[in-house]
Every structure is written in C-alpha cells, then in structure tokens.
Amino acid sequence: MAEPIKAAPAETTGATPVLGEKPQVGKWLAVYTLGRLAIAAALIALLWVLGLPGTPGFLFGVLLAMPVAYLVLAPVRTRLTTALVVRAEQKERLRTELRGGDDLS
C-alpha cells in the first residue's frame, strides 16, 4: 500500500492546522480557481488591447496564464495542498478509530 503523504511543517506553509478543526479545502480551492481565471482573463484582455485579435489572443492568453498562475499562486496552492493533506489524515484517523485498530498503517 502507498505511503500516506505527510503535511509540511506549519512554519513553511503559513497554515496552522489545529486538531479537530476542519481544513478549509473549499475556501482555498475557490480562491485558487478564481485566481487562475482572473489571471487568464487579465492576460487575454491585455493581449487584445495590445492588438492580438480574437482567437490567437485568447489562445496565447490562456497559454501564458499557466506559468504566470504557477508563479503567482504558489502560496495559495501550498495552503490548498496542506488543507488536502490534513483532511486526508483526519479521514484516515477516523477510519482507524471506526475499525477499532490502534495502528495507523
């Protein structure tokens, strides 16, 4: 069976997971998704204003949005990943408790 992913220390991620607290996966997923869409829309609009019309401007804007979003949204992506790992660990802990086992493997 695959080894579970461990969460990065809180001081490197900027997030402080608290035991018993639900991770805010939905919030960070929405922020990340809206950020990607906003970056793509801004780049498409910029290319259209600079004179690259229609479909080529749209396609180049979408293409350029990928690396820009990767760089700009890195902190949000880190928090989203941390929230996903915390949620997975909480689910695994709950499954173990429901089975009545003491080991976490």
Beta strands, then each sheet from edge to edge (+ up, - down):
end
